[in-house]
Amino acid sequence: MDIFDAIGLWAFVDWYLKKQEAMRYLVFGALSTIVNIGVFALCDWPKVLPVLISNTIAWIAAVIFAYITNRYCVFVSKKHSRKEIAKELSSFIAARVITLIIESIFMWITIEQLHWHSILMKVIANIIVIVLNFFFSKLFIFKNEQEA
């Protein structure tokens, strides 16, 4: 028995190799969330824009960041033709629009109607959105990357 077996390092390496895509998604999902919440906070801070406008501006910034990082760092897309990229991008945006609608309804209810803390509700909404976006990306948008 070698030292790696004794301390369970090979088991960790096997686990990491099986889970690395999800781990990369968590890292870049967290960074996308920081972009989203940061832009939202900047838009929301002066209380000039309505919450849903601030949320939409933040969403646009986060979607641009997320597409680039998901395409190149998380799922490592192998699509190169304009047609393939256009289809991938339109699927990505469509899925993000669905989660934007869910997030916006959540924020409208919790912030506009219940008057709960806007940044806290944004954080909670983003947790829900990260999970949904991972499944949309893995199952529908970048699904062929795992099969290649």
C-alpha positions as CSV (number, residue, x, y, z in Angstrom):
1,M,0.0,0.0,0.0
2,D,1.5,3.4,-0.9
3,I,1.1,6.6,1.0
4,F,-1.6,7.9,-1.3
5,D,-3.8,4.9,-0.6
6,A,-3.1,5.2,3.1
7,I,-4.4,8.8,3.3
8,G,-7.1,8.4,0.7
9,L,-5.6,10.7,-1.8
10,W,-6.4,8.5,-4.8
11,A,-10.1,8.4,-3.7
12,F,-10.0,12.2,-3.6
13,V,-8.4,12.5,-7.0
14,D,-11.0,10.1,-8.5
15,W,-13.8,12.1,-6.8
16,Y,-12.3,15.4,-8.1
17,L,-12.0,14.1,-11.7
18,K,-15.6,13.1,-11.6
19,K,-16.9,16.3,-10.1
20,Q,-14.5,18.9,-11.7
21,E,-17.1,20.3,-14.1
22,A,-19.5,21.0,-11.3
23,M,-16.7,22.5,-9.2
24,R,-15.7,24.8,-12.1
25,Y,-19.4,25.7,-12.5
26,L,-19.5,26.6,-8.8
27,V,-16.4,28.8,-9.0
28,F,-17.6,30.7,-12.1
29,G,-21.2,30.7,-10.9
30,A,-20.0,32.4,-7.8
31,L,-18.1,34.9,-9.9
32,S,-21.2,35.5,-12.0
33,T,-23.2,36.0,-8.9
34,I,-20.6,38.6,-7.7
35,V,-20.9,40.4,-11.0
36,N,-24.8,40.2,-10.8
37,I,-25.0,41.4,-7.2
38,G,-22.3,44.0,-7.6
39,V,-24.0,45.6,-10.6
40,F,-27.4,45.3,-8.9
41,A,-26.0,47.0,-5.8
42,L,-24.5,49.8,-7.9
43,C,-27.8,50.4,-9.7
44,D,-29.9,50.0,-6.5
45,W,-27.8,52.1,-4.2
46,P,-28.9,55.6,-5.2
47,K,-32.6,54.3,-5.3
48,V,-33.2,56.1,-8.5
49,L,-34.0,53.0,-10.7
50,P,-36.8,50.6,-10.0
51,V,-35.7,47.3,-8.6
52,L,-36.6,45.3,-11.7
53,I,-34.7,47.7,-14.0
54,S,-31.6,47.4,-11.7
55,N,-32.1,43.6,-11.7
56,T,-32.3,43.5,-15.5
57,I,-29.1,45.6,-15.9
58,A,-27.3,43.3,-13.5
59,W,-28.7,40.3,-15.3
60,I,-27.3,41.5,-18.7
61,A,-23.8,42.0,-17.2
62,A,-23.9,38.6,-15.5
63,V,-25.2,36.7,-18.6
64,I,-22.4,38.1,-20.7
65,F,-19.8,37.1,-18.1
66,A,-21.5,33.7,-17.5
67,Y,-21.7,32.8,-21.2
68,I,-18.0,33.5,-21.8
69,T,-16.9,31.6,-18.7
70,N,-19.3,28.7,-19.2
71,R,-18.3,28.3,-22.9
72,Y,-14.5,28.5,-22.3
73,C,-13.9,27.4,-18.7
74,V,-16.7,25.2,-17.4
75,F,-18.1,23.1,-20.2
76,V,-15.3,23.8,-22.7
77,S,-17.5,24.1,-25.8
78,K,-16.2,22.6,-29.0
79,K,-18.6,24.5,-31.2
80,H,-16.8,26.7,-33.7
81,S,-19.0,27.5,-36.6
82,R,-21.1,30.7,-36.5
83,K,-24.3,28.6,-36.8
84,E,-23.3,26.3,-33.9
85,I,-22.2,29.3,-31.7
86,A,-25.4,31.2,-32.5
87,K,-27.5,28.2,-31.5
88,E,-25.5,27.7,-28.3
89,L,-25.7,31.4,-27.4
90,S,-29.5,31.6,-28.2
91,S,-30.1,28.6,-26.0
92,F,-28.0,30.0,-23.3
93,I,-29.9,33.3,-23.4
94,A,-33.3,31.6,-23.6
95,A,-32.5,29.6,-20.4
96,R,-31.2,32.7,-18.7
97,V,-34.4,34.6,-19.6
98,I,-36.5,31.8,-17.9
99,T,-34.4,32.2,-14.7
100,L,-34.6,36.0,-15.0
101,I,-38.4,35.8,-15.0
102,I,-38.3,33.5,-11.9
103,E,-35.8,35.8,-10.2
104,S,-37.8,38.9,-11.1
105,I,-41.0,37.5,-9.8
106,F,-39.3,36.5,-6.6
107,M,-37.7,39.9,-6.2
108,W,-40.9,41.8,-7.0
109,I,-42.8,39.9,-4.3
110,T,-40.1,40.0,-1.7
111,I,-38.8,43.6,-2.3
112,E,-41.6,45.5,-3.8
113,Q,-44.5,43.9,-2.1
114,L,-43.1,42.7,1.2
115,H,-40.4,45.4,1.5
116,W,-37.7,42.9,2.5
117,H,-34.0,43.9,2.2
118,S,-33.1,44.2,-1.5
119,I,-29.5,42.9,-1.4
120,L,-30.4,39.9,0.8
121,M,-33.3,39.0,-1.5
122,K,-31.0,39.3,-4.5
123,V,-28.5,36.9,-2.8
124,I,-31.3,34.4,-2.1
125,A,-32.6,34.7,-5.6
126,N,-29.2,34.1,-7.0
127,I,-28.8,30.8,-5.1
128,I,-32.0,29.6,-6.7
129,V,-30.9,30.8,-10.1
130,I,-27.4,29.2,-9.9
131,V,-28.9,25.8,-9.4
132,L,-31.4,26.2,-12.2
133,N,-28.8,27.6,-14.6
134,F,-26.5,24.7,-14.0
135,F,-29.2,22.2,-14.9
136,F,-30.2,24.2,-18.0
137,S,-26.6,24.5,-19.1
138,K,-25.7,20.9,-18.4
139,L,-28.8,19.2,-19.8
140,F,-29.7,21.5,-22.7
141,I,-27.1,24.0,-23.8
142,F,-23.7,22.4,-23.5
143,K,-25.0,18.8,-23.4
144,N,-23.0,17.6,-26.4
145,E,-19.7,18.7,-24.8
146,Q,-19.9,15.8,-22.4
147,E,-20.8,13.3,-25.1
148,A,-17.8,14.3,-27.3
